[in-house]
Amino acid sequence: MADLGSGIKQVAEETIEEVGEVVKEVKDELGQALEQGAQSATGTQLTPQQIQQKQADDQKKIAEARRKIAFYQQTDQAQKMVRQQNKQKEMQRIQAQQQEKQEKKIEEVQIKQAKKPGMSEAILRSQAEYKPGKGVGG
């Protein structure tokens, strides 16, 4: 169980790192696009074909970033679900263990009570052994 928890923790840490990298990539790409946009406004003009190619490249990069973000979100959601299921299983295991202990205690008490006769049983036995009016030869 501990190995599973550490594995999940490791995957979560890796996911966080990957999401951070994706965000950094998106920021870098947006920064470059803004920088190039500023240069193109002040510098040489791009041909319509170059503009179209650039827009297509930008769209591909944005789509890839969105795909990565969606993947990491799904992975995170799956990990949360696995953690919740494991927690629920552990709770059920603990409840079963506690119930078993309680049943054993009840059984032990019942065994002790069965071994030592109760007060009323002792009285009944003494009465059964004593029969008034019947003596020796009677």
C-alpha positions as CSV (number, residue, x, y, z in Angstrom):
1,M,0.0,0.0,0.0
2,A,2.9,2.3,0.8
3,D,4.5,1.6,-2.6
4,L,1.2,2.6,-4.3
5,G,1.1,5.9,-2.3
6,S,4.7,6.8,-3.1
7,G,4.1,5.9,-6.8
8,I,1.0,8.2,-6.9
9,K,3.0,10.9,-5.2
10,Q,5.8,10.6,-7.7
11,V,3.4,10.7,-10.7
12,A,1.7,13.7,-9.2
13,E,5.1,15.5,-8.8
14,E,6.0,14.6,-12.4
15,T,2.6,15.9,-13.5
16,I,3.1,19.2,-11.7
17,E,6.6,19.5,-13.3
18,E,5.1,18.8,-16.8
19,V,2.3,21.3,-16.4
20,G,4.9,23.8,-15.3
21,E,6.9,23.1,-18.4
22,V,3.9,23.4,-20.6
23,V,2.9,26.7,-19.1
24,K,6.5,27.9,-19.6
25,E,6.4,26.8,-23.2
26,V,3.2,28.6,-23.8
27,K,4.5,31.8,-22.2
28,D,7.7,31.5,-24.3
29,E,5.7,31.1,-27.5
30,L,3.4,34.0,-26.7
31,G,6.4,36.1,-25.8
32,Q,8.0,35.2,-29.1
33,A,4.8,35.9,-31.0
34,L,4.5,39.3,-29.4
35,E,8.1,40.1,-30.0
36,Q,7.8,39.1,-33.7
37,G,4.6,41.0,-34.0
38,A,6.3,44.1,-32.7
39,Q,9.2,43.6,-35.0
40,S,7.0,43.1,-38.0
41,A,5.0,46.2,-37.2
42,T,8.2,48.2,-37.1
43,G,10.4,46.2,-39.5
44,T,9.8,44.5,-42.7
45,Q,6.4,43.4,-43.8
46,L,5.6,39.7,-44.1
47,T,4.1,38.4,-47.3
48,P,0.5,37.0,-47.0
49,Q,1.9,33.5,-47.4
50,Q,4.4,34.0,-44.5
51,I,1.6,35.4,-42.3
52,Q,-0.6,32.5,-43.1
53,Q,2.3,30.0,-42.4
54,K,3.0,31.8,-39.1
55,Q,-0.6,31.7,-38.0
56,A,-0.8,28.0,-38.8
57,D,2.4,27.3,-36.8
58,D,1.0,29.4,-33.9
59,Q,-2.3,27.4,-34.0
60,K,-0.4,24.1,-34.0
61,K,1.6,25.2,-31.0
62,I,-1.5,26.4,-29.1
63,A,-3.3,23.1,-30.0
64,E,-0.4,21.1,-28.7
65,A,-0.3,23.1,-25.5
66,R,-4.0,22.6,-24.9
67,R,-3.7,18.9,-25.6
68,K,-0.9,18.6,-23.0
69,I,-2.9,20.6,-20.5
70,A,-6.0,18.4,-21.0
71,F,-3.8,15.3,-20.7
72,Y,-2.3,16.4,-17.4
73,Q,-5.7,17.5,-16.1
74,Q,-7.1,14.0,-16.9
75,T,-4.1,12.4,-15.3
76,D,-4.6,14.5,-12.2
77,Q,-8.3,13.6,-12.1
78,A,-7.5,9.9,-12.4
79,Q,-5.0,10.1,-9.6
80,K,-7.5,11.8,-7.4
81,M,-10.0,9.1,-8.1
82,V,-7.5,6.3,-7.3
83,R,-6.5,8.1,-4.1
84,Q,-10.2,8.3,-3.1
85,Q,-10.8,4.7,-3.9
86,N,-7.7,3.6,-1.9
87,K,-8.8,5.8,1.0
88,Q,-12.3,4.2,0.9
89,K,-10.8,0.7,0.8
90,E,-8.6,1.5,3.8
91,M,-11.6,2.8,5.7
92,Q,-13.5,-0.4,4.9
93,R,-10.6,-2.5,6.0
94,I,-10.3,-0.7,9.3
95,Q,-14.1,-1.0,9.9
96,A,-14.0,-4.7,9.2
97,Q,-11.0,-5.1,11.5
98,Q,-12.7,-3.2,14.3
99,Q,-15.9,-5.2,13.9
100,E,-13.9,-8.4,14.0
101,K,-12.3,-7.3,17.3
102,Q,-15.7,-6.4,18.7
103,E,-17.1,-9.8,17.7
104,K,-14.2,-11.6,19.4
105,K,-14.7,-9.6,22.6
106,I,-18.4,-10.5,22.6
107,E,-17.5,-14.1,22.0
108,E,-15.0,-14.1,24.8
109,V,-17.6,-12.7,27.2
110,Q,-20.1,-15.3,26.1
111,I,-17.6,-18.1,26.7
112,K,-16.7,-16.7,30.1
113,Q,-20.4,-16.5,31.1
114,A,-21.0,-20.1,29.8
115,K,-18.0,-21.4,31.8
116,K,-19.1,-19.9,35.2
117,P,-22.6,-20.7,36.1
118,G,-24.9,-17.8,36.9
119,M,-26.5,-17.4,40.3
120,S,-29.8,-18.7,39.3
121,E,-28.2,-21.9,37.8
122,A,-26.4,-22.6,41.0
123,I,-29.6,-22.2,43.0
124,L,-31.5,-24.6,40.7
125,R,-28.7,-27.2,41.0
126,S,-28.8,-27.1,44.8
127,Q,-32.6,-27.4,44.8
128,A,-32.4,-30.4,42.4
129,E,-29.9,-32.1,44.7
130,Y,-31.9,-31.5,47.8
131,K,-35.2,-33.4,47.9
132,P,-37.1,-32.9,51.2
133,G,-39.1,-35.8,52.7
134,K,-37.0,-38.5,51.3
135,G,-34.4,-39.8,53.5
136,V,-32.5,-43.0,53.7
137,G,-34.8,-45.9,53.3
138,G,-37.8,-43.6,52.8
